[in-house]
Amino acid sequence: MTDPNESLFLDLNFRTALLESLDWDDNQFDSLLQYLQDNLDFTKQTPDDLLLSIKNNYNVAAFKIIEKMFIDAYILNIVHKPEEGYEH
């Protein structure tokens, strides 16, 4: 059984890390979340293009957080199964 608060804590950790990566700028944070929502809802860009856009329009720190989120989701959804002996 999973912890019912797990997703809440993960979301809180993600939001805090993202906000910190943007130097606690609420406007940038809101802008980036809206940008992600718009692009993920309508699949306007490929993941690589989306990440490059984040890197160029926001910063490298935000890029790394979103990139890690994508990689974790990719692995979690078993789209990619690491080879035996793979260390993450």
C-alpha positions as CSV (number, residue, x, y, z in Angstrom):
1,M,0.0,0.0,0.0
2,T,1.3,3.5,-0.8
3,D,1.4,6.4,1.5
4,P,-1.6,8.6,0.7
5,N,0.5,11.7,1.4
6,E,3.4,10.6,-0.8
7,S,2.2,12.6,-3.9
8,L,1.6,15.6,-1.8
9,F,5.1,15.5,-0.4
10,L,6.6,14.9,-3.8
11,D,4.7,17.8,-5.2
12,L,5.8,20.0,-2.4
13,N,9.4,19.0,-2.8
14,F,9.2,19.6,-6.6
15,R,7.6,23.0,-6.2
16,T,10.0,24.1,-3.6
17,A,13.0,23.0,-5.6
18,L,11.7,24.6,-8.7
19,L,10.9,27.9,-6.9
20,E,14.4,27.8,-5.3
21,S,15.9,27.3,-8.8
22,L,14.2,30.4,-9.9
23,D,15.6,32.4,-7.0
24,W,12.2,32.5,-5.3
25,D,10.7,34.6,-8.1
26,D,7.0,33.9,-7.9
27,N,6.3,35.4,-11.3
28,Q,8.9,33.2,-13.0
29,F,7.6,30.2,-11.1
30,D,4.0,30.8,-12.2
31,S,5.2,31.5,-15.7
32,L,7.2,28.2,-15.9
33,L,4.3,26.2,-14.4
34,Q,1.9,27.6,-16.9
35,Y,4.4,27.0,-19.7
36,L,4.7,23.4,-18.7
37,Q,1.0,22.9,-18.3
38,D,0.3,24.4,-21.7
39,N,2.9,22.4,-23.5
40,L,2.3,19.1,-21.7
41,D,-1.5,19.3,-22.1
42,F,-1.4,20.0,-25.8
43,T,2.0,18.3,-26.6
44,K,3.1,21.3,-28.5
45,Q,6.8,20.4,-28.3
46,T,8.9,17.3,-28.1
47,P,10.5,16.7,-24.6
48,D,13.9,17.7,-25.9
49,D,12.5,21.0,-27.4
50,L,10.6,21.7,-24.2
51,L,13.7,21.2,-22.1
52,L,15.8,23.4,-24.4
53,S,13.2,26.1,-24.2
54,I,13.2,26.0,-20.4
55,K,17.0,26.2,-20.4
56,N,17.0,29.2,-22.7
57,N,14.0,31.0,-21.2
58,Y,14.4,30.3,-17.5
59,N,17.8,28.9,-16.4
60,V,19.9,25.8,-16.2
61,A,18.8,25.0,-12.6
62,A,15.2,24.8,-13.6
63,F,16.1,22.8,-16.7
64,K,17.9,20.2,-14.6
65,I,14.9,19.8,-12.2
66,I,12.4,19.3,-15.1
67,E,14.9,17.0,-16.9
68,K,15.1,14.8,-13.8
69,M,11.3,14.8,-13.5
70,F,11.1,13.6,-17.1
71,I,13.7,10.9,-16.6
72,D,12.1,9.7,-13.4
73,A,8.6,9.6,-15.0
74,Y,10.1,7.8,-18.0
75,I,11.7,5.1,-15.8
76,L,8.7,4.9,-13.5
77,N,6.3,4.2,-16.3
78,I,8.5,1.4,-17.5
79,V,9.1,3.0,-20.9
80,H,12.8,2.3,-20.2
81,K,14.0,-0.5,-18.1
82,P,17.6,-0.1,-17.0
83,E,20.0,-2.9,-17.8
84,E,21.1,-5.2,-15.1
85,G,23.9,-3.7,-13.1
86,Y,22.7,-0.1,-14.0
87,E,23.3,2.3,-11.2
88,H,21.2,5.5,-11.0
